[in-house]
Amino acid sequence: VFALSILGFMYAYLKITPRFKARKKVEKTAVYLLLLSALVAILTTAGIIFSVLFESIAFFSQISIFDFVFGTHWSPQIAIREGQVSSTGGFGAFPLFWGTILISIIAMIVAAPLGLISAIYLAEYSQPKIRNVVKPILEILAGVPTVVYGFFAALTVGPMVSGFGDRLNEFGMSFEIELFAGLVVSSESALAAGLVMGMMIMPFILSLSDDVINAVPDSLRDGSIAMGSTKSETVWKVVFPAALPGIVGGFLLAISRAIGETMIVLMAAGVAANLTANPLNSVTTVTTQIVVLLTGDQEFDSIKTLSAFALALGLFVTTLILNILALQIVRRYREQYE
C-alpha cells in the first residue's frame, strides 16, 4: 500500500502542469465512477432476475404454470417418486398468493388511514417544534427489525386476537347467533400478522405522504385562503387533491413492502396454506413458504426446491407491476400542479 501511494504521488506530481485541466479531469473521473456504480446496480438486478428465471423455467418444465398459479392444494413436502410428478402433486400456489393479499389488505387498512392522517397533521396543522419531535419518533418504527415485530405479534397481538375470537364465540353461543357461534379461532391468524405489519409500514406511508403534501405549491394554499376558504377546506379540497397522485403512489410502494415481508407472517400467521377469507384463521404467504422451502440442507435440483424459485418469480412480477404502476401514477399527475 505504501509503494502504491508513492507511485500515485509521483504520477500526480508529474501530471501537475499549467496545461493540466484538473477540474475537467476530476469531474470526468467522478462521472465514470457514478456510471460504474449504476452499472453494478443494474447488473446485480439482472443477475437476480436471470438466476430466478432459469430455475423457474426448470420447475415449469415439470409442473404446469396454470396448475401452479390456480391450484388450491399446496403441499411440497410430500415426496414425489420418480416418474410420478403430476400437475396435482401439491404445488398449487393460489392459497399462498391469497394469504399474501389478505394480510396485505389488513395491513393497509391499518397503515393507510393512520399514516395519511398523521402526515396531514404534521404537514398542515402541527407547530414546527412538535413536528421536529413527533416525526422522528414515528419514523423510529421504520428502523425496528422485523423479527422484533414478529415477537410482538406472536406474544402479544396473537393471543389478544385469539381471546377476542373466543369471546365472540362465547357471545354467539350465549345468544344463539350462528355467525359467531361457529367461529373458528386460531392462535396464529392473518389478523394478528396484518395488524402488526400495518404498524410496521405506517411510518413508510407517513414519510412519503408528508413529503408529497409539503411539495404542493404554497400558491394553491394562498389562493384558496384568499377566496375565503377555511384551513380545513383548504387542506381537504385543495392540498389533498393536489397531493393525491403522490399519496397513491406511496400507498402502492407500501403494499409492495408489505407483500415482501417474511418474519412477521412466519411468527404470527403460521405456515399452513389455508384458502380462507376468515382473518382469524392461520394462513401463509409466498415469502414464508420460500423461507420454509430453502431452510436446511436442500438439493437445489429437486422439484420442491425449484418451487421456491417459481414463488420468487411470481412475487417479483407482482411487486414489479405495483412499482411500475406507482411510478406511472406519479409521473402522469405530478406536473399538473407545478
N, C-alpha and C positions, 0 to 999 in steps of 0.2 A: 504493500500500500504506500509506504514511504517513497519507494522508487517511482511508482506511478505518479505520485504527487510531484516529485521533482521533474519528471518528464513533462507533465502537464504544465507546470510553471514555465519551463523553458519554452515549450511550444507557444504558450500565450505571450511570453515576453518577446519572442521573435516576431510574432504577428502584430504587435503594437507598433504601428507606423502612422504617420499623418494621413496616409491614404486608406487606412483600415477603417471601414464604417461599422463601428462596434454596435450601434443601435440596431441597424438592419440585420446584422448577423445574429444578435441575441434574439431579436423578435422572430426571425426565421426559425431559429432553433426551438424557441418556445412553441411556435406553431406546429413544428414537426412532432414535438413531444405530446402536444394535445391531440394531434391526429393519431399518433401511435396509441394513446390511451383509449381513444374512441374505437380504434380498430380492435384492440384487445377485448373491449366490452362486446363488440359486435361478433367477433369470432367465438367468444365464450358462449354467447346466446345461441349462435348457430351450432356449436358443438353439443349443447344441451338438447336442442331440437332434434338433431340428426341421431344422437345416441338413443333418445326415447323413441324416435320414429322407426328406426331399424328393428329394435326389439319388439315394438308393437306390430310391425309387419310380420315378424316371425310368429307372434301369437295369433294374429288374424288369419294366418295360413292354416291354422288348425281349428279355430273357433270362428263361427260366422259373426260378422260385425252386427248384423241385425239381432241375433240372439244375445250378443253381449250387451248391446245398448238397451234392448227392450225386454230381456229376460228378467223374470221376477224371483229367481232362485239363485242365491249366491252362497256357495259352499266350496271354495277352492281347496280346503283342507282334505277333502275326500280324495283318496288315492285313485288315480285313473290308470288302469292297466294298459299296457302297450297294445295298440290295435283297437282299443275301446274308447278312444277320445270322441266324444259326441258333442253336438251343439247344446245339449241339455245337461252337460256334466257339471252343473253348479257354477257357471260363470255368467250368470245374468246380473248385470251391474245396475239395473234400474233402481233397486232398493237403496243402493249406495248414493246415487245421484239424488234420489228423493230425500234421503236423510240429510244430505248436504243442503238442499234447497230449504227443507223445513227448519233446520237450525239457523240458516242464514236469514230467513224471513223473521223468525223470532228475535234474532239479534238486531235486525234493522228496525223492528217495531220498538225496541228499547232504545237503540242508539240514535235513530234519526230525530225524533222529537226532542230528546234531551240535548243532543249536540247542537241542533239548529237553534233551539230557544236560548241555550246558553251563549251561542255565538252572537245572536241578535242582541242579547242583553249587554254583552261585553263590548260590542262594536258601537251600539247606538245609545245605550242608557247609562252604562256604568261610568264612574269617575276614573280618571287616569290612575290614581293611586290604587283603587280597587282592582282595576284591570291588570295592573302590573303585578299584583299579588295573586289574584284568582286564576288567571290564565296559566301561569307556570305550574301552579298546584294541580290544576286539572290535567295539564299535559304530562305530569309525572306518571299518570296512569298508563300512558303510551310506552313508558320505559320499563314497566314492571314485566319480568319474564312470564311467558305464557304458562310455564309449569306452576308458578305461584297462583295464577288464576285457576289452574286446574285443581290445585289443592283446595282453594276456597270453594270451588264449585262442588267438589266431591265431599268435603267435610261439613260445609255449611248450607249452601244453596240446595244441594241434592236432598238431604234429609228434610229440609224445610218444605220443598215441593212435594216430597213423598208424604209428609204429615198433612199437608193441605189436601192432597188427594184422598187420604184416608178419612179426613173429616168430611169431605164431600160424599164419600161412600157411606159413612155413617148417617149423614143427613138424608141421603136418598133412601136408606133402609128405614129410617125413622118415619119419614113422611111418604114412603112407598112411591118415590119418584124413580122410575125405571132408568132415566137418563143418568142419574148419579149412583143408583144402587148397583148397577153393573159395571161401574168404573174400575178399570184395571190400572193399578198404580205400581210403578217400578221404582226401585231406589236409584236407578240410573235412567235419566229421562232427557228427551230433547229440550224440554222447557228449562231445566237447570243449566244445560250447556248453552242454550240460546241467551238466557238472561245474563250469564257471566260474560259471554262473548260480546253481547251488546255493550256492557260496561267497558270492555277492552277496546272496542273500536269507536266508542263515543268521543274520546279526545281527538281521534283522527278526523271525524266529521266536524268537530268543534273548530279545529285549527284551519281546515280548508274553508269552511263556511265563513269564519271570521276574516280570513284573507280576502275572500271574494266580496264580502259586504264592504270592507274597507276600501276595496278597489273601485266601488261605484263613485262616479264623479260627484263632487260636492255641489256642482251646478244643479243637479237634479234635486237635491235636498233644498237648496236655496230657492229654486223656482217653485217647489211645492209649498214651502212655508210662505213665500211671497204671495201666493194665491189664497192664503188663509187656511191652509191645512194644519191640523194639529200634528204633534210629534208622532203619535201612533199612526195617524193616517198617512203621514209621510213614509214611515218605516214599512207599513204593510201594503200600501198601494203604489209606492214609487220605488223605494230602495229594494224591497224584497223581489218584486217582479224583475227589476234590472239585474239582480244577482242570481236569479233562479237558474239560468243555464249552468253557471259555475257550481251552484249548490248541487244540482242534479248530477253533474259530472263527479263531484266529490262523493255523492252517495254511491254511484256505480263503482268508484275505486274502493270505497269502504266495503261494498259487497264482495269485491274480489279479495280483499283482505280476509273477510270472514270465511269465504269458501276455502281458502288455503290454510285455515287454522287446524291444528292437529291435537295438541296436548290437552286442551280444554275438553274436546269431544272424547278423546281417549279415556280421560279420567272421570268425566261426568255423564256421558251418554252411553258408554259401553261399546261393544264391538259386535252386537247382534244385528244382523242385516234384516230388520223388520220393515215391511212395507205397510205403514200405518199412518193415519192422519192424527192420531191421538198424541199430543205433545207430552203426555205423562208416561208414555212408553219409551223403552230403550230403542235407540236407533244407532246407526253408524254412518260414517261419511267416507268419501273417497280417500282423503288423506290418511284417515285412521287405518283403513284396510291396506294402504300402501306400506305403512309402518309395520303392520302385523305380518304382511307377506314377506317383507325383506328383513325381518328381525331374526337373528340367529344364523346358523350355518345353512346356507341355501345353495342349491345348484342353479346357476343362472341360465341354464339351458332347459330347465323344466317348465312345463306349461303353467304351473302355479306361480312361479316367479315372473314369468313373462306377462302374466295377467296384471302385475303391478305396474309394468311399463305401459300397458294399454290404459289402465286407470289414469296414470300420469299424463298420457297424451290427451285423454278426454278432459282432464282438469285444466291442462294447459290451453286447450282450444277454448274452453268456457271462459277462463279469465282473460284470454287474449281478446275475445269478442267483446267482453264487458269493457276492457280498457280502450279498445278502438271506438266503441260506442260513446264512452265518456269524452274522449278527445274530439270526436266529431261534434258532439253537442256543444262543447266549449268553443271550438273554432267557428262554429256556424253562427253563434249568437253573441259572442263576447264583443264584437266590434259594433254592435247595434247601439250601444250607449257610450261609445268613446267619443 
